């Protein structure tokens, strides 16, 4: 450890490791793509360092993990709000999406990556159309990503019929096999847009390739009511019957759950993505997250697409998650700050099957690290780092971000993207969308 | 209008005037402390201007109004969270407050002013101890403020017995009479900490001086239950019986209301301060704001103190308000973006009795104006300015702020405060608080 690539010094380290270590006056060393050591500043006095990053008394913590988004929906940010769900979808979002192409998805995802890096996200899980372009954009931005083409039983603007959707997915898996940043997932949209055959095939393909399986489940009460009426089962119960509840399944939303649904999620070690701001804005309801966590279900945090949010700011999502469950249960002790930070870091990594390489600051893990500048009026004074991260820190306070050992943002400057060009490109795309 | 003090050009103006005008490529002229004219850029081609502010395509709108806070609680930001209400108050907040003095309140309020200006707030309404120091701090920061000493029936660390509290309040009223920025209010804490005599005297003093009257009302269900058990009336009904429901009364929180309470608020033209994030974090409940607005009650928005939030960011509060009521009523059409912007601007001004001088951009009103930089990744593209302000704009996007014709922030630099000194001072105060 005599020659280090990067040394971050002079910060409070929230390791999020199994012991929950918080290290005052900490330093963390990066060699290649890995965390080489985590310690105090005096542990690194005699080392040679290629790049020294001074945290200036700020917080050093694992990069945040966005377990559910549709990144390219940046193109539709604020296109339509405050409408009934079906009006919003049928009159605004679906017509806009019918104009999508791979270039728009690429540009929209680059913009999403810029916004996500700026809010401390180092890894995201995406479901959308033209996901080959999403993988390319994430790679360009140098972000860690789990991406998968959305699969359903009607013709897709990208791949056409569903058989081609599976072929497209398996081709992506081959293309990106072994990539250090990109993981391809199999992503059937939902139990209500996918046949039983599609769902079973998706599960089989995911298991064949050891790929994550991602789906929307029980996002609204009406989805559950429809499922009960048509199938006599809740969406979770129905997936259980099909044998699709698997440890590599990430179930997004899980708002309208019954106690026996939670039991099934736990029994089969299914992971959950919680998207509080989207669930609020679309008036879907409040997911029973404190109950799920109590039962031992792994829950990560997500922003959802930014047509229903309208941003990709996981720090804001953390604040909202902490407060929403308190008011929903009329209990200020639920969803404490530390448990919310867990959701956004190590539990998020576990939700994506990536807990071996990211989600905490431990020697040997990949170097996905952010530095938060705490020298701001709205962060003074500081009594507790966990409290500040959840209730006070904002996206603009994230100063530096390292992903897989590469510095992608330093002093709030994005190093992997030409942000002016990306913004111009998405502005041009929005002109086309406006013309509809 | 040949020589202007300030001209802001090249922005989209949200006037929030009675016609709801939105002016593309707008300009706004400031002469002395007033708005001299509002128009398009071509209306101001031949004028001489002392200070030209280029909005660079951003948004120009009225300064935001924080109708309820305890500014100096910045000193306790994140001191204790996620606790039962009585543990939080009795074991953490009250012991910390017992150490307060005028210097701490002054410093804490300066820090609050810095944070508020940075999030676009130009006017706030405060209730706390040592409010003379709050008025001094607001004046130093050059913010518009309604301030009033909290009055209750036990000895105050500031004024001692309640008679001295009224004397202190009336002395403040005399000191600040005619001040262009500071308005002194009469502020009994709540129906549960104030006797009937205190409440009636407070109302009488407020009417004698034409001062605002500010009180906490029906913040929790348990407060209402206790009131019903002890007085046989809801807190609102009780205040009605006492003759304290007046048009100059600002009732803060109003979470636990019955339909007949809303009827009384409307009947007596009582104003309401809505504090969604504090109500969520303390698990108080959800105020029936859509119902109040439907009935014609004037509702402004507030942050509450930042021990229960933990910030003074009204933009975040706007986003939360829009989303919270949607999920609470399971209706995505309630609390639309435009109505939320009304709450944070002209309705907030009305709540404080200041609608004649602030809350909208109209010729002759005082110049309380903010400029929001829209050239940011998370604000691209823009389809609707109202949507963006509520769902996407963040505190750091506010670039420039003018209060009463004075530029208090330009390009995110605070011009009235030495922010490094203020932060150091509050950090020193936090050391004392930690020692308890």
Interface residues (C-beta under 8 A of the other chain):
Chain A: X74 X75 X77 X78 X79 X80 X81 X82 X83 X84 X85 X88 X111 X114 X115 X118 X119 X221 X277 X279 X280 X281 X282 X283 X284 X285 X286 X309 X310 X311 X312 X313 X316 X319 X320 X322 X323 X324 X326 X327 X329 X330 X331 X332 X333 X335 X336 X337 X375 X377 X378 X380 X381 X382 X383 X384 X387 X388 X391 X392 X394 X395 X396 X419 X422 X423 X426 X427 X429 X430 X434
Chain B: X74 X75 X77 X78 X79 X80 X81 X82 X83 X84 X85 X88 X111 X114 X115 X118 X119 X221 X277 X279 X280 X281 X282 X283 X284 X285 X286 X309 X310 X311 X312 X313 X316 X319 X320 X322 X323 X324 X326 X327 X329 X330 X331 X332 X333 X335 X336 X337 X375 X377 X378 X380 X381 X382 X383 X384 X387 X388 X391 X392 X394 X395 X396 X419 X422 X423 X426 X427 X429 X430 X434
